[in-house]
Amino acid sequence: QVQFVESGGGLVQPGGSLRLSCATSGFTFSYYFMYWYRQAPGKERELVAYISPTGGSTIYVDSVKGRFAISRDNDKSTVYLQMNSLKPEDTGVYYCNRPGQVNWGQGTQVTVSS
């Protein structure tokens, strides 16, 4: 069974940093692109970043370019999201996922507020 367990969220002041982790199981992690999504209160879930199976290619939504960095450890079947220079508009629940998977983990809450 495919599973995603996100962690690392919390309350942080504007300008602060957080590192999110997503531990996966139930599939061959190194075969798949991996995605980070977020869902802000009252809004639809949006794609934030994704990374190729080897980690050699990464793509970011414009609003996080230069501030967020996605990475992965294929030996640990884990994908990460380093978030720097956080803004209040980064607040939301963050989820990871892979292509072709309809189930989601519980996500991790990120709140950016002074």
N, C-alpha and C positions, 0 to 999 in steps of 0.2 A: 504494500500500500504506500502510495506516494505521500510524504509528509513534509511540511515546512514548519520550522519553529523559529520565529523571529524574536530577537532580544536586543537590548541596548538602548531602548528609548528612555525618555525621561523629560523632566522640566529643565530648560536651559534659558539663560538670558540671551537677548539679541546679541549677535556677534560671537556667541559661544560655539562649541563643537560637540558632536556626538559621533560614535562609531556603532553602526548597527551590524548585527550578525544574523545570518539565516542558515541554520543547520538543516540539511535535507537528508532524506532517506527514501528507500523504496524504488530507486531508479539509478541508472548509470550516469552520475552527475557530470562526468567529464565529456559526455556526448552532447550536452545541451547548452544553447544560449540560456542565460539567466537574466531575469528582469527584477527590478525594484519598482514598485508602484506606491502611490500614496493616495489617501482619501481624506480630504479636508471636510470639516463639518458642513453638511448641507450640499456637498458637491459630489460629482461622480469620481470614481477612481481614475487616476491618471498615471500613465507611464512616466517614470522619472529617469531611469537609466537602464541600459542593458549591456551585457558583456558576452563576447564570443566564447566558445568552449575552451579555447586555449588561453583566454585572457588577453589576446593580442589586439582585440578591437573592442572599443567602448563607445557608446553613444549616450548623449545626455539631452534632456529637454532644455530649451534655451534658458529657462528661469533658474537653472542650477549650474549651468556651465561655469567652470572656474572656481566653484565652491564645493562641489561634491565629487567624490571619486569612488567608482565601483571597482571591486577586485574580487578575486576568488582563490580558494585553495582546493584544488581538485583532490588532493590526498585526504582532506577533511570533509569533502562534500559540502563546503560552506561558501556562501557568498557574503560579501561585506559592502557596506556603504559608509564611507567616511564623509561626514557632513561638517563643513567649516563655515564660518561667517553666517551663521543661521539667522534667519529673519522670521518675524511673526507669521508671514505667509507660508512658511515651511511647516507650520503646525498641521498635524494630521496623524492618521494611522498608516504606518508603513508596512508593506507586504512584499514578500518575494514570490516569484513563480517562475515557471518554465513554459515553453511553447506546448500547446496541446493538453494542458492540464486545467480542468475546470474547478478543482477543489482549491481552497485557500487555507492558509494557516490563520492563526488568531491575530496576527499583526502585532506591532509594537507602537505604542503611543509616543509621539514626539510633540511636545508643547514648547513653543518659543515665546516667552513672555517676560516682561520685567516686573 
